[in-house]
Amino acid sequence: MSLVARETPKRVLVPTGPVPDWQYGRAFNDSHWILSSGAPGGIGYERGSGYETYITTDVGAQMYGTNGSCYIRIPFTFSGDKDTFDGMTLHAQYDDGFIAYLNGVEIARRNVTGEPTWNSLATGSHDDAAAVVFEAIDVTNSWRS
């Protein structure tokens, strides 16, 4: 069962300064952020690595040479009993790093060290061939707490 499909509508922002509490739940107003919907569902930009077919919303004009961070909010509601599931897995495609939050709690990160800021950069690289493959990340412990 998938809680969030790839093409689920999401809101996107390339920040130009601090954005307090953006990673928290529904109370945050992201209505002025870019709306992205449809397949394939990816957010990013392409400058020669062949990612075009993975990107629905191109943020190259906002990011390239300006900011290495992009915020993405994907709202969803789960109304079932989470105790009926054995676990939860985050499937992520990324280049070069990311931090994922669920209701304001960090549940996964790759190639980001320390406390993130609005203009953080990845601290490592993720090979182009690996960036197009969904990485399965077990987030069961984060979800159950």
PANUKOL-431807 format. One record per residue (C-alpha): residue number from 1; residue in three letters; x, y, z. Coordinates in steps of 0.1 Angstrom, whole numbers, always signed. Layout:
BEGIN
SITE; i; aa; x; y; z
SITE; NUM; Ala; X; Y; Z
...
END
This chain:
BEGIN
SITE; i; aa; x; y; z
SITE; 1; Met; +0; +0; +0
SITE; 2; Ser; +13; +34; -9
SITE; 3; Leu; +3; +64; +12
SITE; 4; Val; +17; +90; -13
SITE; 5; Ala; +19; +84; -50
SITE; 6; Arg; +46; +99; -71
SITE; 7; Glu; +22; +122; -89
SITE; 8; Thr; +5; +134; -57
SITE; 9; Pro; +1; +172; -57
SITE; 10; Lys; +29; +190; -37
SITE; 11; Arg; +40; +225; -29
SITE; 12; Val; +75; +237; -37
SITE; 13; Leu; +96; +266; -26
SITE; 14; Val; +132; +276; -32
SITE; 15; Pro; +138; +298; -2
SITE; 16; Thr; +155; +332; -3
SITE; 17; Gly; +158; +333; +35
SITE; 18; Pro; +147; +314; +66
SITE; 19; Val; +112; +299; +65
SITE; 20; Pro; +102; +291; +101
SITE; 21; Asp; +82; +259; +107
SITE; 22; Trp; +77; +250; +71
SITE; 23; Gln; +82; +213; +78
SITE; 24; Tyr; +53; +210; +103
SITE; 25; Gly; +18; +199; +97
SITE; 26; Arg; -13; +215; +81
SITE; 27; Ala; -13; +248; +101
SITE; 28; Phe; +15; +261; +79
SITE; 29; Asn; +3; +282; +50
SITE; 30; Asp; +21; +271; +18
SITE; 31; Ser; -6; +284; -6
SITE; 32; His; +19; +309; -22
SITE; 33; Trp; +44; +281; -30
SITE; 34; Ile; +45; +266; -65
SITE; 35; Leu; +19; +239; -70
SITE; 36; Ser; +33; +208; -86
SITE; 37; Ser; +11; +179; -98
SITE; 38; Gly; +11; +151; -122
SITE; 39; Ala; +35; +124; -134
SITE; 40; Pro; +64; +118; -131
SITE; 41; Gly; +63; +139; -99
SITE; 42; Gly; +99; +149; -95
SITE; 43; Ile; +111; +184; -85
SITE; 44; Gly; +144; +197; -96
SITE; 45; Tyr; +163; +209; -127
SITE; 46; Glu; +185; +194; -154
SITE; 47; Arg; +219; +206; -165
SITE; 48; Gly; +233; +177; -184
SITE; 49; Ser; +227; +145; -163
SITE; 50; Gly; +197; +132; -181
SITE; 51; Tyr; +171; +138; -154
SITE; 52; Glu; +145; +155; -177
SITE; 53; Thr; +121; +125; -177
SITE; 54; Tyr; +119; +125; -139
SITE; 55; Ile; +110; +161; -134
SITE; 56; Thr; +75; +175; -133
SITE; 57; Thr; +84; +209; -119
SITE; 58; Asp; +116; +225; -130
SITE; 59; Val; +131; +249; -104
SITE; 60; Gly; +163; +256; -123
SITE; 61; Ala; +156; +293; -127
SITE; 62; Gln; +151; +297; -89
SITE; 63; Met; +180; +274; -78
SITE; 64; Tyr; +209; +274; -103
SITE; 65; Gly; +237; +296; -90
SITE; 66; Thr; +214; +309; -62
SITE; 67; Asn; +204; +283; -36
SITE; 68; Gly; +211; +246; -32
SITE; 69; Ser; +180; +240; -11
SITE; 70; Cys; +144; +234; -22
SITE; 71; Tyr; +115; +227; +1
SITE; 72; Ile; +88; +203; -8
SITE; 73; Arg; +56; +197; +11
SITE; 74; Ile; +34; +167; +2
SITE; 75; Pro; +2; +167; +22
SITE; 76; Phe; -16; +135; +29
SITE; 77; Thr; -39; +121; +55
SITE; 78; Phe; -39; +86; +69
SITE; 79; Ser; -70; +78; +88
SITE; 80; Gly; -64; +41; +95
SITE; 81; Asp; -48; +23; +124
SITE; 82; Lys; -10; +25; +120
SITE; 83; Asp; -6; -5; +143
SITE; 84; Thr; -21; -27; +116
SITE; 85; Phe; +11; -22; +95
SITE; 86; Asp; +44; -40; +100
SITE; 87; Gly; +64; -9; +90
SITE; 88; Met; +68; +21; +67
SITE; 89; Thr; +93; +27; +40
SITE; 90; Leu; +102; +60; +23
SITE; 91; His; +112; +56; -13
SITE; 92; Ala; +133; +85; -24
SITE; 93; Gln; +151; +96; -56
SITE; 94; Tyr; +176; +123; -49
SITE; 95; Asp; +206; +142; -62
SITE; 96; Asp; +226; +149; -41
SITE; 97; Gly; +210; +150; -6
SITE; 98; Phe; +178; +155; +13
SITE; 99; Ile; +162; +156; +47
SITE; 100; Ala; +126; +142; +51
SITE; 101; Tyr; +102; +152; +78
SITE; 102; Leu; +69; +137; +89
SITE; 103; Asn; +48; +162; +109
SITE; 104; Gly; +79; +182; +118
SITE; 105; Val; +100; +152; +129
SITE; 106; Glu; +130; +143; +109
SITE; 107; Ile; +126; +107; +96
SITE; 108; Ala; +155; +103; +71
SITE; 109; Arg; +185; +122; +57
SITE; 110; Arg; +211; +115; +31
SITE; 111; Asn; +243; +135; +25
SITE; 112; Val; +234; +163; +49
SITE; 113; Thr; +253; +168; +81
SITE; 114; Gly; +247; +192; +110
SITE; 115; Glu; +218; +215; +115
SITE; 116; Pro; +202; +224; +82
SITE; 117; Thr; +196; +260; +72
SITE; 118; Trp; +175; +275; +44
SITE; 119; Asn; +204; +274; +20
SITE; 120; Ser; +222; +242; +30
SITE; 121; Leu; +240; +222; +4
SITE; 122; Ala; +245; +184; +3
SITE; 123; Thr; +277; +174; +20
SITE; 124; Gly; +283; +145; -3
SITE; 125; Ser; +274; +134; -38
SITE; 126; His; +250; +107; -50
SITE; 127; Asp; +260; +92; -83
SITE; 128; Asp; +238; +102; -113
SITE; 129; Ala; +230; +65; -120
SITE; 130; Ala; +219; +60; -84
SITE; 131; Ala; +199; +93; -83
SITE; 132; Val; +173; +79; -107
SITE; 133; Val; +166; +48; -87
SITE; 134; Phe; +143; +49; -57
SITE; 135; Glu; +162; +42; -25
SITE; 136; Ala; +141; +23; +1
SITE; 137; Ile; +146; +37; +35
SITE; 138; Asp; +130; +20; +65
SITE; 139; Val; +113; +48; +86
SITE; 140; Thr; +92; +25; +108
SITE; 141; Asn; +108; +36; +141
SITE; 142; Ser; +102; +72; +133
SITE; 143; Trp; +66; +66; +123
SITE; 144; Arg; +57; +45; +153
SITE; 145; Ser; +70; +70; +179
END
